[in-house]
Amino acid sequence: MSLGRPPAFPVGLVSLPRAQDPRNRTRLWWIIAIAAIALNLVTTARVGATATQPAFPFDELHLLQLARLLAGDPMPEFGSGGYFPAWGILLTPLWWIFDEPEQVYAAAAIVGWVLAAATIWPLALLVRRVRLDLPQALTVAAVVSTLPSRTVQADYVLSERLLFLVVVLTALAAFRLWERTTFTRAVVFGLAAAAVYFTHMRMLPVVLASGVWLAALLLKRWPVALAGLVTLGAGYVLAEKIGDRLNDVLLEGETGQSEGVLRNLEDFHLGFFVRVALGQTWNQIIGSYGLVAIGFIAIVVWAWREVRRRRLGRASWLFGVFTASWLLSVIAWASDWNLWENPWRRLDAWIYGRYLDPVAALVVAIGLAVLVRGIRTVTWAWATAGAVAILAPVVFWLAPQAPTWGWVTPAHMGGVLPWGFLLPHEVFPPGIVPSFTNENRFWLWASLSVLACLVAYRLLRRWAIAAPIGLLVLAVAGSAGANDWSDDFRGLEQFDPAAIASVEQIVDESGETVVGYDFSCGRPGTLPGVPFNKLAWGLMPDALVKRVDSNGEVPTMDIVVSCIGDSPLAAYGAAELDGPEFYYSRIWIMPGALQDELRERGRLVE
């Protein structure tokens, strides 16, 4: 791949005075680029240092278990809504190398760290299209990769790191296809867009927007565009079939990830949509320190020029993908259940960012590139006005309604967690307009901080070096704040090996290789699949966990994790093992030689 300057957007929105000594300028930019990449590597490693056990019983475990299935190892039964398999396929060799689940998890975290670092290079090639030198482009890519919304993902073994890399590669493939419309580049782009969907089914908007863009490309060179459309269509169908098939094998049923979106579309409520749209857009503005507003204005102007010329190019693809992804993310959360009715009140449901973050980062990168080039007053004014148009109604209308005290999942809203220390710890009634000191101050301080950043971009516009350095400092400091929240979340949610020690002990003593988990019990405060999946993970590779329902079947295994005190298993002659609870459950021993032995040793509750 050539390192020469690639074709650039005909922007007309940026201006950069000629440096007096280009050689000194280039040398300085290389120093900054190397420092930015090094800080990104260190920050990401620091955030991920605590990733020793899963914290998501579905999102993380599903693909780790899928990898185990593909590796050919015995696998417990599993509960999940279903996820598409690219990340799990990538992790499959880890089960051939390591025996213990903890080792696989730690290795998967390292793989994610490597992928995050590798993403800097193609992202730099992408932003070079805004006429940046290579060290400038590397600096921009490293800064964007160090923003808290990106680094917080290092604390989890989720699809997001692979997804961001594939999204960036797809964007680069789209740009290269427009710059040189060849059959090879069309096929590569079609495969890349399909790979985005294969990595995460929430990325279907990328496929749809890319299909529309390729259809428009028919006007430029129809045989090549048609080849891209056929490749994209075939890749989409293949991804759908493989993903559904693997989910069917793993879950013994269909995925349920799209049900919420379809339900919200059928029962569309404009008020819910507006609330979530404001909240999620606010998340992106705050989490990017205002850069997404600058990048979006630049892309809109570029795309409009392309539309006027009836040639939808690179900016049109970016605009389409970002807008489509934003719409799906908003619709997915725009329901009365997510905002009001769920007894488990969640702040992240109002300002969710995880679905949009991988695509929004492209817009953020364009925004920072425009700053480096030298932003013009008109671009800055439109971006700032757009930001104010979002921040003001959020602070004065949305914030008083939102459960600011609600549950926070850092991976879902990492971009705003640099201000997380301002979040309240106690429940308070709705209707409080944020001030500098009251319970809702989080919204006001975050909004004013970003407005201050936008003002600084204007004041320092003639010093191209100022914005990336300042933003790098903010990104590193913000990642530290987000990491504190993530560590607290892990302390509450990550799997505790001590919690299943009693189950492991009886498994080791008895030599049993199958343990039942009874779904007939009511377990307050948790979804039934959560302890089920945690137990399945914790007992590997010594024993497999199988689902049972003691109300309608007699378990065939000797050890069953069932209800506390009064289990339907008692009617079958089962006895309760004397010992600690496990996630609102107790260990029951079915009639047989193991029960007789434990009774003789005084280990059963009589």
C-alpha positions in Angstrom: 0.0 0.0 0.0 1.4 3.3 -1.0 2.3 5.9 1.6 1.9 8.8 -0.8 -0.8 11.3 -0.3 -4.2 9.7 -1.3 -7.0 11.6 -3.1 -8.6 14.0 -0.7 -12.2 15.2 -0.1 -12.8 18.5 -2.0 -13.7 20.0 1.4 -13.4 23.8 1.1 -14.2 23.9 4.8 -10.7 23.9 6.2 -7.6 26.1 5.9 -4.1 25.5 7.2 -1.4 28.2 6.9 1.8 27.1 5.3 4.4 26.2 7.9 7.6 28.2 7.8 9.8 25.1 8.2 8.0 22.0 6.9 10.8 19.7 8.0 10.7 20.8 11.6 6.9 20.6 11.5 7.0 17.0 10.2 9.6 16.0 12.9 7.5 17.4 15.6 4.4 15.6 14.3 6.2 12.3 14.3 7.2 12.8 17.9 3.6 13.6 18.8 2.3 10.6 16.8 4.7 8.2 18.5 3.8 9.6 21.9 0.1 9.3 21.2 0.4 5.7 20.1 2.4 4.8 23.1 -0.1 6.5 25.4 -2.9 4.6 23.7 -1.2 1.3 24.2 -0.4 2.0 27.9 -3.9 3.4 28.6 -5.7 0.5 27.0 -3.5 -2.0 28.8 -4.1 -0.2 32.1 -7.9 -0.3 31.6 -7.8 -4.0 30.6 -5.5 -5.0 33.5 -8.5 -6.0 35.7 -10.2 -8.2 33.0 -9.6 -11.5 34.7 -13.2 -12.9 34.9 -16.3 -12.3 32.7 -18.6 -9.5 33.9 -21.3 -10.0 31.2 -23.0 -13.4 31.6 -24.5 -13.2 28.1 -22.5 -10.9 25.8 -19.1 -12.1 26.8 -19.9 -15.8 27.6 -21.9 -16.4 24.5 -19.0 -16.0 22.1 -16.5 -17.6 24.5 -18.8 -20.7 24.6 -19.2 -20.6 20.9 -15.4 -20.6 20.5 -15.4 -23.7 22.8 -18.0 -25.3 20.7 -16.1 -24.7 17.5 -12.9 -26.0 19.1 -14.6 -29.3 19.5 -14.6 -29.4 23.3 -17.6 -30.6 25.5 -19.8 -27.6 26.2 -22.5 -27.0 28.8 -25.9 -25.8 27.9 -26.2 -22.1 27.6 -28.7 -19.2 27.8 -28.5 -16.1 25.7 -30.3 -13.9 23.2 -27.8 -14.8 20.5 -24.9 -12.9 18.9 -23.2 -13.2 15.6 -20.0 -15.3 15.6 -17.0 -13.5 14.1 -15.4 -12.8 17.5 -16.1 -16.3 18.7 -14.5 -17.8 15.6 -11.4 -15.7 16.1 -11.1 -16.9 19.7 -11.5 -20.6 18.9 -7.8 -21.5 18.8 -7.5 -20.3 22.5 -9.4 -23.4 23.6 -6.8 -25.5 21.8 -4.0 -23.8 23.7 -5.4 -23.3 27.2 -7.3 -25.7 29.5 -8.7 -23.4 32.1 -11.5 -20.8 31.3 -9.6 -18.1 33.2 -6.6 -18.6 30.9 -8.8 -18.4 27.8 -10.4 -15.2 29.1 -7.1 -13.5 29.9 -5.8 -14.5 26.4 -9.0 -13.2 24.8 -8.4 -9.8 26.5 -4.9 -9.7 25.1 -6.2 -10.5 21.6 -8.6 -7.6 22.0 -5.8 -5.3 23.0 -3.8 -6.2 19.9 -6.8 -5.6 17.6 -7.4 -2.2 19.2 -3.8 -1.3 18.6 -3.9 -2.6 15.0 -7.0 -0.4 14.3 -4.9 2.8 14.5 -3.2 2.1 11.2 -6.2 1.7 8.9 -8.0 4.6 10.7 -4.9 6.8 10.0 -5.1 5.8 6.3 -8.8 6.8 6.4 -8.3 10.3 7.8 -5.4 11.0 5.5 -8.1 11.7 3.0 -8.5 15.1 4.7 -5.1 15.9 3.4 -3.1 15.1 6.5 0.5 14.0 6.6 1.1 10.5 7.8 2.2 11.5 11.3 -0.7 13.8 11.6 -3.1 11.0 10.6 -1.5 8.6 13.0 -1.9 11.2 15.8 -5.6 11.6 15.0 -6.2 7.9 14.9 -4.4 7.3 18.2 -6.3 10.1 20.0 -9.6 8.8 18.7 -8.7 5.3 19.9 -7.8 6.6 23.3 -11.2 8.3 23.9 -13.0 6.6 26.9 -15.7 5.2 24.7 -13.0 3.1 23.0 -10.7 2.3 25.9 -13.4 1.1 28.3 -14.0 -1.8 26.0 -10.6 -3.1 26.9 -12.1 -4.2 30.3 -14.3 -6.7 28.6 -14.1 -9.6 26.2 -16.8 -8.3 23.9 -17.1 -8.1 20.1 -16.5 -4.4 20.1 -12.8 -4.3 19.5 -13.0 -6.6 16.5 -16.1 -4.7 15.3 -14.4 -1.3 15.3 -11.5 -2.7 13.3 -13.8 -4.2 10.7 -15.9 -1.0 10.5 -12.7 1.0 9.9 -11.5 -1.4 7.2 -15.0 -1.3 5.6 -14.8 2.5 5.5 -11.3 2.4 4.0 -12.5 -0.1 1.4 -15.4 2.2 0.5 -13.1 5.2 0.1 -10.7 3.2 -2.0 -13.5 1.9 -4.2 -14.6 5.4 -5.0 -11.1 6.6 -5.7 -10.5 3.7 -8.1 -13.6 1.9 -9.2 -12.3 -1.6 -9.9 -13.8 -5.1 -9.7 -11.3 -6.2 -7.0 -12.1 -3.2 -4.8 -15.8 -3.7 -5.2 -15.6 -7.3 -4.1 -13.4 -6.4 -1.2 -15.8 -3.7 -0.1 -18.8 -6.0 -0.4 -17.0 -8.7 1.7 -15.9 -6.1 4.3 -19.5 -4.7 4.7 -20.8 -8.2 5.1 -18.1 -9.0 7.7 -19.3 -6.1 9.8 -22.7 -7.8 10.0 -21.1 -11.1 10.6 -19.3 -9.5 13.6 -22.5 -8.0 15.2 -26.1 -8.2 14.0 -26.8 -4.7 15.3 -24.6 -3.5 12.3 -27.3 -4.4 9.8 -27.6 -0.6 9.0 -24.1 -0.7 7.6 -25.1 -3.4 5.1 -28.3 -1.6 4.1 -26.5 1.8 3.7 -23.7 0.2 1.8 -26.2 -1.5 -0.5 -27.9 1.9 -1.3 -24.5 3.4 -1.9 -23.4 0.7 -4.3 -26.7 1.1 -6.1 -25.9 4.8 -6.6 -22.5 3.8 -7.8 -24.2 2.1 -10.8 -24.3 5.6 -12.4 -20.5 5.8 -12.2 -19.5 2.3 -13.4 -22.4 -0.1 -13.4 -20.6 -3.5 -13.9 -18.2 -2.8 -11.0 -21.1 -1.6 -8.8 -23.1 -4.7 -9.7 -20.2 -6.9 -8.7 -20.1 -5.1 -5.3 -23.8 -5.5 -4.8 -23.8 -9.2 -5.7 -20.8 -9.8 -3.3 -22.5 -7.8 -0.5 -25.8 -9.6 -1.0 -24.1 -13.0 -1.0 -22.0 -12.1 2.0 -25.0 -10.9 3.9 -27.0 -14.1 3.2 -24.0 -16.2 4.1 -23.4 -14.3 7.4 -27.1 -14.6 8.2 -27.2 -18.4 7.6 -23.9 -19.1 9.4 -24.8 -16.9 12.3 -28.3 -18.4 12.7 -27.0 -21.9 12.4 -24.3 -21.5 15.0 -26.8 -19.8 17.4 -29.2 -22.6 16.8 -26.5 -25.2 17.8 -25.3 -23.2 20.8 -28.7 -22.1 22.1 -30.9 -24.8 20.6 -33.2 -22.0 19.4 -33.4 -18.8 17.4 -31.8 -15.5 18.3 -33.9 -12.8 20.0 -31.7 -9.8 19.5 -34.0 -8.2 16.9 -37.3 -8.6 18.7 -37.0 -5.4 20.7 -36.3 -3.3 17.6 -39.3 -4.8 15.8 -41.5 -4.4 18.8 -40.6 -0.7 19.2 -41.2 -0.1 15.5 -44.7 -1.7 15.7 -45.5 0.4 18.8 -43.7 3.6 17.8 -44.1 6.5 20.2 -42.7 9.8 19.1 -42.0 11.0 22.7 -39.9 8.0 23.5 -38.0 8.4 20.2 -37.2 12.1 20.8 -36.0 11.4 24.4 -33.7 8.6 23.3 -32.5 10.5 20.2 -31.5 13.4 22.4 -29.9 11.3 25.0 -27.8 9.2 22.6 -26.7 12.2 20.6 -25.8 14.0 23.8 -23.7 10.9 24.7 -21.8 11.1 21.4 -21.2 14.9 21.7 -20.0 14.6 25.3 -17.9 11.4 24.7 -16.1 13.0 21.8 -15.5 16.4 23.5 -17.6 17.9 20.7 -15.7 16.4 17.8 -18.6 14.4 16.5 -20.5 17.7 15.9 -17.6 19.1 13.8 -17.2 15.9 11.9 -20.9 15.6 11.2 -21.1 19.1 9.8 -18.1 18.5 7.6 -19.6 15.2 6.3 -23.0 16.8 5.7 -21.4 19.6 3.5 -19.3 17.1 1.6 -22.2 14.7 1.1 -24.4 17.6 -0.1 -21.9 18.5 -2.8 -21.8 14.9 -3.9 -25.6 14.8 -4.1 -25.7 18.0 -6.1 -23.3 16.4 -8.6 -25.4 13.2 -8.6 -22.4 11.2 -7.6 -22.7 9.8 -4.1 -19.1 9.3 -3.0 -17.2 8.8 0.2 -18.9 11.4 2.4 -22.3 10.0 1.3 -21.3 6.6 2.4 -20.2 7.9 5.8 -23.4 10.0 6.2 -25.6 7.0 5.2 -23.9 4.5 7.5 -23.8 6.9 10.5 -27.4 8.0 10.1 -28.7 4.5 9.6 -26.8 3.2 12.6 -28.1 6.1 14.7 -31.7 5.4 13.8 -31.4 1.7 14.7 -29.7 2.5 18.0 -32.4 5.0 19.0 -35.3 2.8 17.9 -33.8 -0.1 19.9 -34.1 1.8 23.1 -37.2 4.0 22.4 -39.8 2.2 24.5 -41.7 2.7 27.7 -40.1 -0.4 29.2 -36.6 0.9 28.7 -37.3 4.4 29.9 -40.1 4.0 32.5 -41.5 0.6 33.2 -38.5 -1.5 33.9 -38.2 -2.0 37.7 -34.5 -2.2 37.2 -34.0 1.5 36.4 -31.1 2.2 34.1 -29.5 5.5 33.3 -27.7 3.9 30.3 -31.0 3.2 28.6 -31.5 7.0 28.2 -28.0 7.8 26.8 -26.9 4.4 25.3 -23.8 4.6 23.2 -22.4 1.1 22.6 -24.3 0.4 19.4 -23.3 3.6 17.7 -19.8 4.1 19.1 -17.9 2.1 16.4 -19.5 4.1 13.5 -19.5 7.4 15.4 -15.7 7.1 15.9 -15.3 7.5 12.1 -17.1 10.9 12.3 -15.1 11.8 15.4 -11.9 11.1 13.5 -13.0 13.3 10.6 -13.8 16.1 13.1 -10.4 16.0 14.7 -8.8 15.9 11.2 -10.7 19.0 10.3 -9.3 20.7 13.4 -5.8 19.7 12.5 -6.2 21.1 9.1 -7.6 24.4 10.5 -11.3 24.7 11.0 -13.0 27.7 9.3 -15.4 29.9 11.2 -18.5 28.8 9.4 -17.8 25.1 10.1 -17.1 25.8 13.8 -20.2 28.0 14.1 -22.5 25.3 12.6 -21.0 22.6 14.7 -21.3 24.7 17.9 -24.8 25.7 17.1 -25.7 22.0 16.5 -24.1 21.0 19.8 -26.0 23.7 21.7 -29.2 22.6 20.0 -28.7 19.2 21.6 -27.1 20.1 24.9 -29.8 22.7 25.9 -32.9 20.5 25.7 -31.0 17.6 27.3 -30.0 19.7 30.3 -33.3 21.6 30.8 -35.8 19.0 29.6 -34.4 15.5 29.4 -32.2 15.5 32.5 -35.1 16.3 34.9 -37.0 13.2 33.7 -34.1 10.7 33.5 -33.1 8.4 36.4 -29.7 10.0 36.9 -29.3 7.7 39.9 -30.0 4.6 37.8 -27.8 1.7 37.0 -24.8 2.3 34.9 -23.1 -0.3 32.7 -19.7 1.3 31.7 -19.4 -0.5 28.4 -22.7 1.1 27.3 -21.9 4.7 28.1 -18.1 4.9 28.6 -17.8 8.2 26.8 -19.6 10.2 29.5 -18.0 8.5 32.5 -15.2 11.0 32.8 -17.9 13.0 34.6 -19.2 9.9 36.4 -17.9 11.1 39.7 -20.7 13.7 39.6 -23.4 11.0 39.4 -25.6 10.6 42.6 -25.5 7.6 44.9 -29.1 8.1 46.2 -32.5 7.9 44.5 -34.2 11.3 44.2 -37.5 12.3 42.7 -37.8 13.5 39.1 -38.2 17.1 38.1 -34.9 18.5 39.3 -33.3 20.9 36.7 -29.5 20.5 36.8 -27.5 23.1 38.6 -23.8 23.3 39.6 -24.4 21.7 43.0 -27.6 19.7 43.0 -28.2 16.0 42.5 -28.5 16.4 38.7 -25.3 18.4 38.3 -23.7 15.6 36.1 -25.6 16.8 33.0 -24.7 20.5 33.4 -21.0 20.1 34.1 -20.5 17.6 31.3 -22.4 19.9 28.8 -20.5 23.0 29.8 -17.2 21.2 29.7 -17.8 20.2 26.1 -18.9 23.7 25.2 -15.6 25.0 26.7 -13.8 22.5 24.4 -15.6 23.9 21.4 -14.7 27.4 22.3 -11.1 26.3 22.7 -11.1 24.8 19.3 -12.0 28.1 17.8 -9.5 30.1 19.9 -6.6 27.7 19.0 -7.6 27.0 15.4 -4.3 28.4 14.0 -2.2 26.1 16.1 -2.9 22.7 14.5 -0.9 20.9 17.1 -2.9 22.2 20.1 -6.2 20.3 19.5 -4.7 16.7 19.3 -2.4 17.3 22.3 -5.1 18.7 24.4 -7.6 16.0 23.4 -5.0 13.3 24.1 -4.6 14.6 27.6 -8.4 14.7 28.1 -8.7 11.2 26.6 -6.1 9.7 28.9 -7.6 11.4 32.0 -11.1 10.6 30.9 -10.2 6.9 30.3 -8.9 6.8 33.9 -12.2 8.1 35.2 -14.2 5.6 33.1 -11.9 2.8 34.2 -12.7 3.6 37.9 -16.4 3.1 37.1 -15.6 0.0 35.1 -13.6 -1.5 38.0 -16.5 -0.8 40.4 -18.8 -2.5 38.0 -16.5 -5.5 37.8 -16.5 -5.6 41.6 -20.3 -6.1 41.5 -20.8 -8.1 38.4 -17.7 -10.1 37.5 -17.8 -13.8 38.2 -16.6 -14.7 41.7 -14.9 -18.1 41.9 -15.6 -18.2 45.6 -19.3 -18.1 44.9 -19.3 -21.5 43.2 -16.6 -23.1 45.5 -19.2 -25.3 47.2 -20.4 -26.6 43.9 -16.8 -27.2 42.7 -16.0 -29.0 46.0 -18.8 -31.5 45.7 -18.0 -32.1 42.0 -14.3 -32.7 42.9 -15.3 -35.1 45.7 -17.8 -37.1 43.8 -16.1 -37.1 40.4 -19.5 -36.3 38.8 -19.1 -34.7 35.3 -22.7 -33.4 34.9 -24.5 -30.9 37.2 -28.1 -29.9 36.8 -29.5 -26.3 37.2 -33.1 -26.1 38.1 -35.1 -23.4 36.3 -38.3 -24.1 38.4 -37.1 -21.9 41.2 -37.8 -18.2 41.7 -34.5 -16.4 42.2 -35.1 -12.7 43.2 -32.9 -10.0 41.9 -31.5 -11.8 38.8 -32.5 -13.3 35.5 -32.5 -17.1 35.6 -29.9 -17.4 32.9 -27.3 -15.3 34.8 -26.4 -17.8 37.5 -26.9 -20.6 35.1 -24.3 -19.3 32.7 -22.0 -18.3 35.6 -22.1 -21.8 37.0 -21.5 -23.3 33.6 -18.4 -21.2 33.1 -17.1 -21.8 36.6 -17.3 -25.6 36.4 -15.5 -26.0 33.1 -13.7 -28.2 32.2 -14.4 -30.5 35.1 -18.2 -30.7 34.8 -20.9 -29.6 32.4 -24.1 -27.9 33.5 -27.4 -29.0 32.1 -30.8 -27.3 32.3 -33.6 -29.1 34.2 -37.1 -28.2 35.4 -38.0 -30.1 38.5 -41.7 -29.3 38.2 -42.0 -31.5 35.2 -39.1 -33.9 35.1 -36.9 -36.0 37.3 -33.3 -35.1 36.8 -31.0 -37.8 35.7 -27.8 -36.3 37.3 -26.9 -36.8 40.9 -26.1 -33.1 41.7 -28.7 -30.4 41.0 -28.5 -26.7 41.9 -32.1 -25.9 43.0 -34.3 -23.9 45.3 -33.5 -22.8 48.8 -35.4 -24.7 51.5 -38.4 -26.1 49.5 -37.5 -27.6 46.2 -39.8 -29.8 44.0 -36.8 -32.2 44.1 -37.7 -33.3 47.6 -40.7 -35.1 46.2 -38.3 -37.3 44.2 -36.3 -38.1 47.3 -33.6 -35.5 46.9 -31.7 -34.1 49.9 -30.2 -30.7 50.5 -26.4 -30.5 50.9 -25.3 -28.7 54.0 -23.3 -25.7 52.8 -23.5 -22.1 51.6 -25.9 -20.7 49.0 -25.0 -20.1 45.4 -26.9 -17.2 43.8 -30.2 -17.8 45.7 -29.8 -21.5 45.2 -28.7 -24.6 47.2 -27.1 -27.9 46.1 -29.4 -30.9 46.1 -28.4 -34.5 45.9 -30.6 -37.0 44.1 -31.2 -40.5 45.5 -28.4 -42.9 44.8 -25.0 -43.9 46.0 -23.7 -40.4 46.3 -26.6 -39.4 48.5 -26.1 -42.4 50.7 -22.4 -41.7 51.1 -23.0 -38.0 52.0 -25.7 -39.0 54.5 -23.3 -41.3 56.2 -20.8 -38.5 56.5 -23.4 -36.1 57.9 -23.2 -33.7 54.9 -27.0 -33.5 54.2 -29.7 -31.4 55.8 -32.1 -33.8 57.5 
